[in-house]
Amino acid sequence: MAAMVPCQRRERRRSRREPLWKGVTDVIRAGRSFAVTSHTYPDGDSVGSMVALLRLLRGMGKSAVGVNPAPVPPAYRFMVRRGDVITCGGGAAARALAGADALFILDASTDDRLGAVHGLSMRAGLTRVCIDHHPGNVVGADVKVVRTEASSTAELIYDLHGACGRAIDRETALALYTGIHTDTVSFNFLGANARTHELAAALIRAGVDPAGAWIRIYGNDSPRLLRLAGDTLAGIRTADGGRIVWLEVRARDWHRRGVDPAATESFTRFPLTVRGAGAIAVFCEERRGRVRVSMRALDATDVGRIARGFGGGGHRTSAGAVIGGPFERVVRDVIRALRARRAGRRG
């Protein structure tokens, strides 16, 4: 049996008093079979939250399966058991959704971020439950818990364990720790505060080995990816006297190095270390006419607002978008928006 650590006991008592979880727990108790999904471009928080919720539901005697619009990235597969997650693209996903009593939507703020899962779930007529921490959440759901002050969706799933009166075992603790660790960029961003570290301590007491977790989360880079990183860093760009820093990855570059373009998401860590940087961006040309941009803010620049202006989303300090158009134009438009936002803030 999993041990209930002291911090978790305190959090469970508080969570039980929070009325916002009642709608979620009512859905869980009323149903027998559930599907869990998250956004396209899965990250540590979306995968960790999904895995932790699957463990919670199964621990309560429910049937639960993940149905995702995109495959789990290799870096996060260590959390996933065989059969945990079905990727859309075949009949299995549609059958799983058709047989569910409800769909849990995690870490997604818009329906379009659910990819094919959105249409499948609407056709199945499922009850939809959304749990998220992004501002401006407009997901269509029957029950919704959105807490923008939370560091991650994993933090909310931790709270849900308390609301359901369930202990957190070692495997679940690792999934939650991964979600919090990655979404806060190693406990530094997205409102990381004393409670964030208290939750990390509680999860460590539940069995997480911090050094081992770090290796499993970040020790997955291939020599090919690092060679591409070297190519990319050689072309680092700056504006506004070095306050804006960005990297550009063209499709020909990742093709030549034999790298999955999704892996370049990790490149956001490099410009964050440039002295004086206030806002950074990484542009990856996924294919001709389609560019993924990931942004981070070290100063008061609201990159989430900029991303939403390009059809994306995120938080004030961490956001992104997939933008259609020629690569050079996308870079020019986003950098112009960053410069305008910084100028407006100074004014």
Protein Blocks (a to p, Z undefined) as FASTA:
>chain_A
ZZddfklmmmmmmmmmpmklmmmmmmmmmpmbdcddddehiafklmmmmmmmmmmmmmno
pacddddfbdcdfklmmmpcghkaccehifklmmmmmmpmbdcdehiabfklnmmmlmmm
mmnopacddddfbehiabdcfbdcddfkbgbfklmmmmmmmmnopacdfklmmmmmmmmm
mmnogoigghiafklmmmmmmmmmnopafklmmmmmmmmccfklmmmmmmmmmmgcceeh
hlaccddddfklmmmnopafklmmmmmmmmmmpghiabdcddddfbghiacdddddfblb
dfklmmmmnopacdfkbccdddeddfklmmmmmmmmmmmmmmmmmZZ
